[in-house]
C-alpha cells in the first residue's frame, strides 16, 4: 500500500533506541547523533521504493556524515512475514548498495512505532539537540526516474539544519510502502 509520511512536527524530540546491526554491533540514539544533527531512515530490503533509491540514499548519507550529521537506517518490518527483510539479508543488501551507515534491526517494532514511521522510506532529520527538523523525501526523482540533475531535498534540508539548527518550512512528504506491522 502506497503511503505518504506525516508533516514535520518541528522540535519533537528524537526517541531513544538501543538496536543492533545484523552482526551484533549496538547503536543508540546518542551514539548515532552527530555534532550537527542526526538522520534516521526507516527502510527495508524488499520495498520497490527503497530499492529504487538506495544507492542515492547511501551516497547522500556519506555526504551528510561528512557534514557532521550522524546517520542510521532502521528496518522495522515484520521479517517473519517478509523473509527478504531478515537480518542476514540486511547485511547483504547494505553491502550491495554501499550503505556505510549502521543498518539496524528493530525486532520488536517499538522504535518504528516510537518515531511514528509509516512507510519505507521514511526520513527523520534532527538538529544537534535532538529536535525534529525534517520529515520529507530524499529527492525529486520519481519512481524509476532518471536521477541525473536531481534535487537532493534531504541533503539540502539537513545541510541547512547543520548550519542553522532549523529545517526548511516547505517539505515534500516521502512516499513508499507501508511498514509491515505484526498483528
N, C-alpha and C positions, 0 to 999 in steps of 0.2 A: 504494500500500500504506500503510495507516494504521500509524504507529509512535508510540511514546512516547519521550520523552527519558530519558536515564540520570539517576540521582540525582546530587545535587551532591557533588563531590569538594572539600570545603571547603579553601581555601587554595591549590589548584592554580594555578600561575602562568599568566597570560594569554599565549598565544603571540604573538610579534611578527608583524606583517604590513606590507606596503607595497603598497597597492592603489589603483586609480583609480576615479573615477566614470565614467559613460559619456561625459562631456565632458572627461575627462582630468585632473581635479583629484586630486592624490595625497594619501593619508592613511596614517598609520602607527598602530600601537597607541598610541604616545606622543602623537601629535597628537590622537587621539580622547579619550584619558584626561582626565577632568575632575578638579577639585580634590577631589571627594568620591567618585570612582569612575567606572566605565565599564559601559555596556550594549552588548553585541554581539548583534544579532538576525539570524539566518540566515533569510532569506525569499526568495521568488521572485514572479514576476508571475502565474503560472498556477494555483498551488495553491489549491483552493477554501477551505482553512482560512485561508490568508493573506488571500485576497480578502474573506473574512467578517470579519476583524478589523483590516484595515489602517488604517481610519480611526481606530479606538480606539488602535492602536499609535502612529500618527503623533501623536495628541494626548498620549498618555502619554509619548512621548519628549520632547515640548516641556516637559511638566511636570518631567520628570527633569532636563533641561538647565537649567531654572531653579533646580534644587536642587543644581547643581554636578556632576551626573553626565553625563559625555560619552557620546554615543550614536552608533552607526553601524549600518547594515544591510548585510549581505553576501549576495550571490547567488552560490552555488557550483554551481548546476545546470549540466549539460551543455546549453548553449543551442543547440548544433548539432542535437541530437536534440529539443529543446523550444524551437522558434523564438519562442514567446511570451515567453521569458525573455532574448532577445537584448538586448545593452546599449542599443541605441536604443529598445527598448520599455521598459526600466527607467526611463529618464528620463521618459517619458510617464506611466508608472504612478505614479512618485513625485509628479509634478506633479498628477495627477488626484486623489490622495488626501492632499495636503498634507504629504507626508513631507519635512520640512526637514532631517533628519539625513542625512549622506552615505550614499548607496546605492552600494555598491562592488562591482565585478566581480572575482570570483575565477576568472580564466581557467584557471588550472592546477588548480584544486580543492584546492590544497595547504593553503590556510588553513582551509577547511572540515574537511579531514582532521586538521590540527594541533589544532583546537579539539575534535574529536570530535563534530561536528554530525551528527545523524542524520535530522532531518526539518525541514520548513518548516511552521510557525515553530519555531525552536529559540533559546532565550534564555540568554545567559551574562552574569551580573551580577558585577562585580568591585569590590573595595574600592579605596581610593586607592593602595594599594601593589601592586595588580595581582593579588590573591588572589581566587579564585573564591568567591563567597558566595551565588549564586542560580542555580539551574538548574530553573526551573519554568514555569508557564503565565502567560499575560498576565492572565487574569481567569477568573471562574467562569461566563461566558456560554457555553452550549453552541452548537454549530454552528447557525447561522440562528436563534439565540435572541434574546430581547429584551434589549438591553444596559442598559435603564433599571434603576437600582437594582443595578448590577453591583458586585462586589467586585474592585477592581483589584489583584490579587495582586502583579504585577510592580512597580507604583508603591509599594505598601506595603513590599515587601521592599527595594527599592532606596532608599527613604527611610530605612528602618532602617539599611541599610548606610552611607548617607551620614552618619547621626547617630552610629552606634556602631562602625562598621567590621565588623560581623558580620551575616550574613543569618539569616533565621528557620530554626529547626531543622526545622520541618514545611514541606515544599514539595510541591505537586502538580505532577507532570510535565506538560509541554506535549505536545500531540499534533498530528500532521499527516501530510502526505505525505512519503514518503521522499525524501531528496536524490537527484537523478538523476546518479549517478556514471558516468563514462566506463568502458568495459570495459577 
